[in-house]
């Protein structure tokens, strides 16, 4: 349940008394989308169990984060911005750079060589930001609503969330070279070697039932396999690598996926309510579970290690949506 125009502001962090302060040069960035129609989306920076910086009023719906060359890139969906901050050992250097995307409705991004490629709902395209000039130098038209985007360095793969396909795009020609049928509602993607994993969420004709599935593409052989999970058995579609295994959100936590796309219930990390798990992510052996609830405020990010053990509890504003970890200056 991630990133579909909602939500409030990431505010403060509090940790249980038995957690010791960790001082290192690894920083965690957590974004909250903020209230739709407001500008109170936020980015908060943590070192271990301590909040070291909070940046309020980043914009309307802070959508996604990416780190590249000691810079944090931020897409702000309803403010139609791409923001860039320099990262230091003490957090983000302000005020950063604002780049207008001309009312495009930006969603997700991938950074390849010296370009940011990012998907956009309003303009139905992939825009291309040159990191030498910070100028959007072009776009690739997409038929549908593009969501997740990944790359192997030669091609882009773009999930069309409003349909049933993934578009394969040549980085050399910047043209679509193949349209791949993957099943209804492709959302988030994860590229692990030659394997492209795709989570899917779609709805009944009257929008009363939610269905979930996963698709796997071998990008070398073009072999496609799919599995449907039925109605309401999976909540959300976040995908991540944890200790070399592919996981996706499942029944209030994250569970590893087998090659036949079955979910390993016994190895699931997290036992939260499926209705309350708003987002999940993983980086550097940390697993993040963003919990939101109409009946309990403020919301919480639970940080687990790759064994599933709880490391930190962050008390936050509401509905944290994306996570990035920076491991110090190069």
Helices and strands as residue ranges (DSSP letters): E 27-32, E 41-47, E 50-59, E 62-68, E 71-76, E 81-88, E 91-100, E 106-112, E 115-120, E 125-130, E 135-141, E 146-151, E 155-160, E 165-170, E 176-181, E 186-192, E 195-203, E 210-218, E 224-231, E 239-242, E 245-250, E 253-256, G 265-267, E 277-283, E 286-293, E 296-305, E 310-316, E 320-326
